[in-house]
Amino acid sequence: MKKKILTLLALVLVVATLLVGCQPAYSVSNPDNATDIVTSNGGSVVKHGDYVYFINGTTSYEKHSGKNVYGNVLKGGVMRYKLQNGAIVDGSLELVVPKQVLDSSKTPGIFVYGSKLYYVTPAEIVDKEGYIQEEYLEFCEVGVDGTGNRVIKTLDANTISYVFGKTAFMYLKDKVLYSVSYATGVETEVDKDVVSAIFPTNYTYDPTKTGISSDDCVYYTKANADEVVYSYNEIYLTTVDGSYKAQIAGKDSFTTTSDYTKMYTYTLLKYEGGQLYYTKSYSASSAQAVGTFVLDMTAYAYDETKDITWIATNETKLSIETYTQVNAISGGRYIYVADSKTKLRNADGSVELLFDKAVTVVGESNNTLYYDNGSAKLYKYVLTGVDGPAEKLNIKEDSVTTWLSYEFIDGTIYYVNAFNAQNYLHKYDIVAGEDMFIGKRTDIDIASDVAILIDALPKVDALVEDDEEAIVEAQTAYDALSPAQKALVNNYSILEELQTALAELKD
């Protein structure tokens, strides 16, 4: 019986794959230039030359068959607009990927390499009751002009860590790192017994550069081969395609003693801008150096024929404190969180307490820190001392950070706005202080705005003449809808009853 079930599942997978080839042709105008520089790769917003690609709002992880059919999706798909002199070109907004993007954990985002865009989407694999088996995830490739959409591989996991590279994508599952080739779809085991991994995202990609750079790598830790006897772990890196793998730090990197029970245990924090951040613990002796460190990965030569030789001067000790978050800002400074407090480390090593709580750093510009204060609200803080004011940014509603992270690109903060629980992307210009909705809303969400206006009106038995203005506002909003949108306003009869009651009240 079990064999029959597996055979049936395999058949479903084959059918799903064949359906991909039957997807309708889809394209947008003015293809991107394959040599354009990419900014914020792997984010919910990616700038590619003069174009900005973004995820058009977030929606629930669809489980019912038929809701995530390619060509029928607007909300949760990928859109783009064109920039000219920093402004959005009128009429340039286009839907590039008409399919729900992201997995159930909503991270990471979309990637662009050359003329291709990469994303993940819930697979349209269904059980006998017609419900999507949400543990399946499709890794997809499409042209930046919307043509040639295809599934590279379908995996039976939807919350795995992964990253798209130039020629392959990599993911971590059950302590094993796998690489999957775009060209062949062949999966290769790169390393096993992996404890944790850092998958670089939000970096700048220049397609004109050749060779391996630190941005092309995945960083990970694994227990040493003699973990039963010796208590330490090791840091490795590998290219996303798995063609190059090397140890960065191990038992010979930091000591000349033969007592390897006194080696470090590393905890990776993040990789950003060519820098690898981590903490070190040294349980054998509290007198030994512990704390938070940063390793300059740009100082190493990445030669596929050679291993990496540890260079002690490439490592900087930031603090004896154990950081839980760290962000490099201008002037050789760092914003970090330790002991649930947010602090500023100056270039000279001095430390200032900024906030007596942990905050999420969005970015820094012109000595002003932009951050989320922990309650999904954007604030800014002038870094002139601990007495500076924390001023809430001029945005209309609270933002949403539990689904998509903030993006900070060229003086613009992109964030998900929770207005009416619709969760679409907005952009905030920090210079002009202007907030703008970007993207395109669905008919259901547009109609729901009117339904909310109607729901907010008083009951018929509580109606007074002063309510006329609100009733007129609701009717005007309804009149502005298209016929399809009007059909989705399921409480319009309430508005009609109120209008009748108001007319009687005025007579």
VOGU-3710 file (C-alpha; in Angstrom, 3 decimals, decimal comma):
1> mkkkiltlla> 0,000/0,000/0,000  2,844/2,348/0,916  4,486/1,696/-2,457  1,237/2,630/-4,251  1,002/5,899/-2,325  4,600/6,805/-3,213  3,967/5,960/-6,862  0,846/8,147/-6,886  2,738/11,028/-5,287  5,481/10,707/-7,890
11> lvlvvatllv> 2,820/10,840/-10,611  1,335/13,989/-9,080  4,790/15,591/-9,069  5,303/14,699/-12,735  1,903/16,138/-13,669  2,656/19,322/-11,729  5,965/19,650/-13,551  4,323/19,120/-16,934  1,738/21,795/-16,136  4,564/24,278/-15,687
21> gcqpaysvsn> 5,412/23,870/-19,353  1,785/24,621/-20,201  1,734/27,964/-18,439  0,456/30,858/-20,546  3,016/33,056/-22,247  3,635/36,146/-20,165  5,942/39,101/-20,679  6,378/42,767/-19,892  7,865/45,579/-21,916  11,435/46,927/-21,983
31> pdnatdivts> 13,602/44,057/-20,734  16,367/44,918/-18,259  20,004/45,060/-19,251  21,750/41,892/-18,089  24,850/43,881/-17,079  22,996/46,238/-14,723  24,091/46,298/-11,076  21,725/44,716/-8,561  21,107/46,286/-5,139  19,485/44,523/-2,153
41> nggsvvkhgd> 19,585/41,101/-3,779  17,497/38,629/-1,839  15,212/41,245/-0,309  11,526/41,931/-0,768  12,645/44,850/-2,967  15,489/44,510/-5,479  16,848/47,367/-7,583  18,197/46,283/-10,970  19,575/49,172/-12,984  16,698/51,614/-13,547
51> yvyfingtts> 14,066/49,102/-12,428  12,784/48,272/-8,968  11,322/44,781/-8,517  9,175/44,173/-5,449  6,767/41,733/-3,860  3,288/43,160/-4,341  1,993/42,766/-0,819  1,815/39,710/1,362  -1,004/37,249/1,565  -1,698/34,066/3,451
61> yekhsgknvy> 0,167/30,943/2,500  -2,459/29,570/0,121  -3,457/25,990/0,827  -6,442/25,509/-1,445  -5,912/24,259/-4,971  -6,373/26,787/-7,733  -5,552/29,946/-5,795  -1,892/30,041/-6,787  -2,177/29,370/-10,513  0,428/31,138/-12,627
71> gnvlkggvmr> -1,181/34,048/-14,449  -4,035/34,472/-11,940  -2,111/36,037/-9,038  -1,708/39,754/-8,345  -1,277/40,090/-4,591  1,870/38,318/-3,480  3,324/38,310/-7,003  6,317/40,308/-8,258  5,864/43,738/-9,845  8,318/46,339/-11,072
81> yklqngaivd> 8,475/50,013/-11,975  11,044/52,103/-13,787  12,994/55,003/-12,312  14,097/58,159/-14,100  16,092/60,738/-12,141  14,976/59,004/-8,951  11,244/59,302/-9,751  8,831/56,573/-10,835  8,051/56,758/-14,537  4,311/57,128/-15,110
91> gslelvvpkq> 2,726/54,015/-16,535  5,799/51,849/-15,898  4,212/49,633/-13,224  4,059/46,047/-14,503  3,326/42,594/-13,114  6,334/40,346/-13,810  5,535/37,183/-11,845  1,760/36,480/-11,602  2,225/33,819/-8,934  2,487/33,897/-5,141
101> vldssktpgi> 6,104/34,468/-4,136  7,733/33,372/-0,860  7,423/30,305/1,306  5,450/29,987/4,539  8,217/31,663/6,565  8,226/34,681/4,171  12,020/34,825/3,947  14,202/35,462/2,026  12,858/37,382/-0,958  13,645/37,631/-4,667
111> fvygsklyyv> 16,998/37,508/-6,459  18,186/38,910/-9,792  21,246/37,665/-11,687  21,870/38,971/-15,175  18,631/38,651/-17,136  16,974/36,200/-14,721  14,841/36,609/-11,597  14,581/33,815/-9,011  11,857/33,143/-6,458  10,085/30,398/-4,510
121> tpaeivdkeg> 6,378/29,631/-4,452  4,032/27,115/-2,787  3,708/24,089/-5,052  0,352/23,271/-6,645  0,466/19,673/-5,411  -2,883/18,589/-3,984  -4,249/15,728/-1,929  -7,444/13,816/-2,718  -9,556/16,513/-1,043  -8,117/19,237/-3,269
131> yiqeeylefc> -5,890/20,934/-0,701  -2,340/21,980/-1,461  0,284/19,968/0,351  1,994/22,984/1,861  5,198/21,153/2,690  6,165/21,352/-0,996  7,997/24,353/-2,399  8,954/25,227/-5,970  12,221/27,009/-6,784  11,646/29,031/-9,940
141> evgvdgtgnr> 13,425/31,068/-12,611  11,913/33,698/-14,917  13,320/36,347/-17,225  13,370/39,879/-15,825  10,993/40,679/-18,687  8,534/38,047/-17,424  9,260/35,440/-20,095  10,404/31,847/-19,769  9,043/31,056/-16,310  10,049/27,571/-15,203
151> viktldanti> 10,399/25,415/-12,101  13,996/24,433/-11,401  13,153/21,949/-8,644  10,344/21,024/-6,248  11,308/20,229/-2,660  9,269/18,643/0,111  10,042/21,446/2,581  8,689/24,961/2,975  10,598/26,480/5,895  14,152/25,628/4,923
161> syvfgktafm> 16,959/28,173/4,752  18,119/28,829/1,197  19,788/31,290/-1,145  19,848/31,742/-4,923  23,245/32,189/-6,569  24,424/32,945/-10,077  24,262/29,370/-11,406  22,636/27,380/-8,600  20,621/27,637/-5,416  21,622/26,184/-2,046
171> ylkdkvlysv> 19,526/25,047/0,883  20,017/23,506/4,324  17,867/20,589/5,412  18,421/18,100/8,220  21,968/19,436/8,805  22,958/18,853/5,167  23,851/21,591/2,648  22,632/20,901/-0,877  23,317/22,750/-4,118  20,972/22,525/-7,120
181> syatgvetev> 22,149/23,491/-10,609  19,889/25,778/-12,659  21,046/24,204/-15,907  20,450/20,560/-14,989  18,334/20,565/-11,821  20,824/18,065/-10,395  21,174/18,171/-6,606  24,598/17,787/-4,992  25,416/17,218/-1,320  27,994/19,869/-0,405
191> dkdvvsaifp> 28,512/19,179/3,305  26,834/17,411/6,212  26,703/17,708/10,006  26,104/21,436/9,557  25,023/23,139/12,777  24,026/26,551/11,390  24,412/28,532/8,178  24,378/32,164/7,065  22,883/32,690/3,609  23,942/36,145/2,340
201> tnytydptkt> 21,151/38,365/1,054  20,650/42,105/0,535  23,999/42,534/-1,157  25,147/44,348/-4,273  25,776/42,157/-7,294  27,875/43,404/-10,205  27,610/40,988/-13,158  30,698/42,482/-14,828  32,980/41,211/-12,056  34,604/37,821/-12,491
211> gissddcvyy> 35,929/35,276/-10,022  34,692/34,420/-6,535  33,929/37,108/-3,976  32,850/36,831/-0,351  29,297/37,748/-1,436  29,129/34,549/-3,474  29,546/32,333/-0,420  27,487/30,644/2,262  29,023/30,602/5,743  28,356/27,800/8,193
221> tkanadevvy> 29,527/26,036/11,332  29,936/22,365/12,027  31,177/20,360/14,982  34,784/19,217/14,814  35,518/15,639/13,853  36,582/14,809/17,423  33,606/16,413/19,165  33,355/13,553/21,655  36,808/14,437/22,992  37,243/18,108/22,088
231> syneiylttv> 34,700/20,894/22,681  34,968/23,327/19,780  33,442/23,895/16,360  34,678/25,197/13,014  33,634/27,843/10,476  33,482/26,996/6,779  32,448/28,692/3,579  31,253/27,369/0,265  30,168/28,895/-2,999  26,464/28,487/-3,699
241> dgsykaqiag> 27,184/26,084/-6,550  29,370/23,985/-4,223  32,399/24,199/-6,504  34,592/25,689/-3,767  34,618/24,869/-0,062  37,137/25,892/2,578  37,609/26,060/6,330  37,875/29,581/7,725  38,534/28,869/11,393  39,374/25,665/13,222
251> kdsftttsdy> 41,560/24,278/15,977  44,800/25,579/14,440  43,546/29,125/13,888  43,818/30,582/17,374  46,211/28,571/19,528  49,592/26,897/19,580  48,721/24,600/22,460  47,918/20,960/21,917  45,071/21,183/24,426  42,236/21,487/21,940
261> tkmytytllk> 39,635/21,192/24,707  40,251/24,941/25,090  39,075/25,873/21,648  36,292/28,267/20,726  32,660/27,635/19,959  31,457/30,061/17,285  27,941/31,387/16,831  27,415/33,143/13,501  25,390/36,365/13,652  25,313/37,704/10,091
271> yeggqlyytk> 27,239/38,382/6,917  26,974/41,840/5,401  29,133/44,039/3,213  32,024/41,603/3,103  32,099/41,216/6,890  31,306/38,076/8,881  30,045/38,671/12,437  30,101/36,029/15,145  30,471/35,423/18,872  32,997/33,147/20,524
281> sysassaqav> 32,621/31,240/23,767  35,451/29,472/25,536  34,046/27,319/28,294  37,380/25,827/29,415  38,662/29,070/30,899  36,782/32,265/31,703  40,091/34,151/31,583  40,347/33,629/27,843  39,052/36,159/25,320  35,341/35,872/24,556
291> gtfvldmtay> 32,806/38,238/23,036  31,774/39,464/19,595  34,072/39,612/16,578  34,032/40,624/12,925  36,130/38,991/10,222  36,956/40,874/7,023  36,179/38,323/4,316  37,196/40,700/1,518  40,836/40,407/2,637  41,067/36,783/1,518
301> aydetkditw> 41,831/35,477/-1,957  39,311/32,900/-3,127  41,235/30,456/-5,255  39,531/27,149/-5,989  42,926/25,407/-5,991  43,910/26,599/-2,510  42,593/26,516/1,032  42,079/29,682/3,059  44,934/30,509/5,417  43,857/32,109/8,674
311> iatnetklsi> 45,140/35,683/9,067  44,682/36,927/12,613  44,822/40,609/11,632  41,676/40,181/9,527  39,685/39,661/12,722  38,579/42,553/14,949  37,250/42,113/18,449  34,263/44,415/18,827  33,426/43,774/22,451  33,620/41,396/25,384
321> etytqvnais> 29,832/41,583/25,301  27,853/38,937/23,471  25,881/40,689/20,742  22,534/39,370/19,566  22,261/41,934/16,727  24,922/44,041/15,037  24,782/46,625/12,233  27,711/48,526/10,769  26,972/52,204/10,069  29,024/55,116/8,733
331> ggryiyvads> 32,216/56,355/10,378  33,408/52,940/11,529  30,575/52,702/14,053  28,257/49,874/15,029  24,741/49,710/16,398  24,330/46,559/18,426  22,059/44,804/20,905  23,422/43,118/24,018  21,592/42,249/27,236  18,355/43,494/25,594
341> ktklrnadgs> 19,780/47,027/25,271  20,642/48,926/22,090  24,052/50,588/22,075  26,353/52,578/19,794  29,986/51,557/19,471  32,044/54,480/18,181  35,122/54,162/15,992  37,388/54,719/19,021  35,754/51,812/20,858  33,709/53,934/23,257
351> vellfdkavt> 30,125/52,849/23,842  26,909/54,853/24,281  23,575/53,499/25,446  20,895/54,468/22,918  17,807/52,632/24,110  17,059/50,601/27,195  15,473/47,943/24,954  16,239/45,979/21,818  15,279/47,674/18,543  15,560/46,596/14,906
361> vvgesnntly> 17,855/48,780/12,814  16,488/49,666/9,378  19,384/51,851/8,229  21,443/54,975/8,845  21,970/58,087/6,743  23,495/61,497/7,517  24,059/60,538/11,143  20,393/59,650/11,606  19,355/56,173/12,678  16,122/54,681/11,294
371> ydngsaklyk> 14,711/51,821/13,324  11,696/49,811/14,426  11,120/50,317/18,126  9,806/46,801/18,647  6,115/47,548/18,135  6,086/47,708/14,311  6,517/51,480/14,170  9,251/53,352/12,312  11,297/55,911/14,211  14,379/58,028/13,597
381> yvltgvdgpa> 17,069/59,084/16,037  19,835/61,660/15,512  23,129/60,130/16,649  24,487/63,156/18,497  24,222/61,707/21,974  21,986/59,719/24,273  19,642/62,679/24,807  18,585/62,990/21,165  14,861/62,635/20,416  13,324/59,519/18,907
391> eklnikedsv> 10,842/60,874/16,391  8,200/58,670/14,764  8,326/58,820/10,990  5,397/60,325/9,140  3,754/57,148/7,949  0,022/56,541/7,830  -0,245/53,246/9,651  1,859/50,709/11,495  4,271/48,644/9,457  4,547/44,889/9,368
401> ttwlsyefid> 7,910/43,304/10,033  6,856/39,774/10,918  6,417/38,852/7,242  8,829/40,961/5,218  11,875/42,819/6,456  12,400/46,523/5,883  14,555/47,431/2,896  16,719/50,573/2,835  17,782/51,489/-0,713  19,100/54,851/-1,948
411> gtiyyvnafn> 17,518/56,881/0,842  14,184/55,064/0,608  12,691/52,753/3,230  10,406/50,063/1,838  8,021/48,446/4,294  4,745/46,557/4,451  1,825/48,699/5,591  -0,888/47,059/7,690  -3,666/49,472/6,677  -6,978/47,585/6,903
421> aqnylhkydi> -4,875/44,423/7,346  -4,160/44,473/3,613  -0,346/44,401/3,892  0,883/46,092/0,729  4,313/47,589/0,162  4,972/51,289/0,749  8,040/53,435/0,220  9,159/56,254/2,508  11,519/58,923/1,152  13,663/60,004/4,124
431> vagedmfigk> 14,716/63,268/2,450  11,295/64,469/1,314  9,500/62,852/4,253  6,920/61,436/1,849  5,157/58,102/2,109  3,799/56,387/-1,008  1,871/53,212/-1,754  3,453/51,195/-4,546  2,055/48,254/-6,395  -1,474/47,317/-7,340
441> rtdidiasdv> -4,323/46,205/-5,115  -6,761/43,437/-5,859  -10,471/44,086/-6,499  -11,263/42,346/-3,212  -9,011/44,677/-1,203  -10,310/47,789/-2,983  -13,898/46,709/-2,355  -13,117/45,945/1,280  -12,195/49,620/1,847  -15,752/50,591/0,947
451> ailidalpkv> -17,200/47,762/3,022  -15,219/49,056/6,019  -16,636/52,568/5,478  -20,154/51,119/5,459  -19,524/49,023/8,564  -18,384/52,178/10,395  -21,708/53,949/9,773  -24,276/54,137/12,592  -27,207/51,761/12,867  -30,541/52,893/11,401
461> dalveddeea> -32,110/53,379/14,847  -29,192/55,611/15,919  -29,072/57,717/12,746  -28,985/61,532/12,991  -28,822/64,186/10,268  -25,154/64,888/11,062  -24,347/61,403/9,726  -25,160/62,535/6,166  -21,578/63,468/5,366  -20,273/59,975/6,243
471> iveaqtayda> -23,085/58,352/4,229  -22,291/60,500/1,186  -18,593/59,652/1,548  -19,371/55,920/1,538  -21,663/56,263/-1,504  -19,047/58,306/-3,390  -16,440/55,637/-2,681  -18,820/52,945/-3,885  -19,632/54,859/-7,087  -15,914/55,047/-7,913
481> lspaqkalvn> -15,643/51,257/-8,030  -15,728/49,180/-11,191  -18,712/46,852/-11,713  -16,574/43,868/-10,659  -15,484/45,646/-7,492  -19,035/46,743/-6,634  -20,140/43,112/-6,781  -17,648/42,347/-3,996  -19,118/44,891/-1,545  -21,432/42,497/0,306
491> nysileelqt> -22,860/45,042/2,732  -24,050/47,681/0,229  -27,680/47,003/1,183  -26,914/48,516/4,609  -25,872/51,764/2,911  -29,098/51,781/0,891  -31,159/51,316/4,065  -29,323/54,186/5,743  -29,917/56,470/2,748  -33,640/55,687/2,842
501> alaelkd> -33,754/56,300/6,613  -31,838/59,564/6,241  -34,274/60,840/3,602  -37,207/60,030/5,907  -35,424/61,720/8,807  -34,925/64,923/6,809  -38,563/65,100/5,611
//
